[in-house]
């Protein structure tokens, strides 16, 4: 296991980089969902486990859930995506 600490892009930089966050089936784990993050150039940047992300977001009003998940993801884009 690495001792490297993950650092995240600033929110504003993530907004300028991310084009879409798609909920998809994890092809490596049946019956699991992931959130795949794509750049504005339609390049896959990273992904998040759907259930873990919902747990991290916590309880929110159903009407606010999509925005809460989006904000969580945009605040947790690892800086290594700039190397892709």
N, C-alpha and C positions, 0 to 999 in steps of 0.2 A: 504494500500500500504506500502511496506517495504522501509525503508531508507537504506537498505543494498546496497552498491555499488558493481556492478559486476566487478570482476577482471578477466583478461584473461590470459591464458597460454602464455608463451613466444613462439614465432614463431617456434623455433627449437624443443621445447617440443611438440608442436602441430603436427609438421611434423612426429615426431617419434611415435605419438599416432594414428593419423588419417590414416585409410586405404582407405576410399572412401568417396566421396561427391556425393550423388545421387539426381537428380531432380525427384520428385515424386508428385503424386496427394495427396492433403490433404484430408484424409478420413473424417475429421470432417467438412470440408467446401468445398462443391462442387465447381468446376471450379476455385479452388485455387491451386497453386503449392508451394511446399516447397523444401528446400534443406536439406536432412537428412544426418547427418554426422555419419559414422560408424568407429569403431576402426579397427585395423589390425586383431583383433580376431572376426570381423564381429558383433560386439555389437553396438547397436544404442547408440550414445552418446548425441546428441542434434539435433536441427533442426533450420532452418532459413526460414523466409517468403521469397519466391522467389522475389516478386515485391519489397519488402522493401530492399532486398539485392542489387538488380539491381539499385535502386534509390541511395543507399549509395555508390555504386561503381561509379556511374555517367556515363557520356558519354565517351566511349572508342571505339576504332576501333573494328569492328566486329570480326576481326581475333584475337584480344587480349582479347575479352570479357571473354572467359572461364578461362583464366589464371588470369584475374583481379578478377573475382568472387572467384576463388579458393584462391587467396592470401588474399582477404577480409575475407573469412570464416576462414582460418588458423590463421589470426591475431585476430579473435574474438571468439575463443573457450573458453567458461567460465571455470574457474578453478574447478568448482564443478563437472565437468565430471570425475575427478580423484576419486570421491567418489562412482561412479557407479560400 
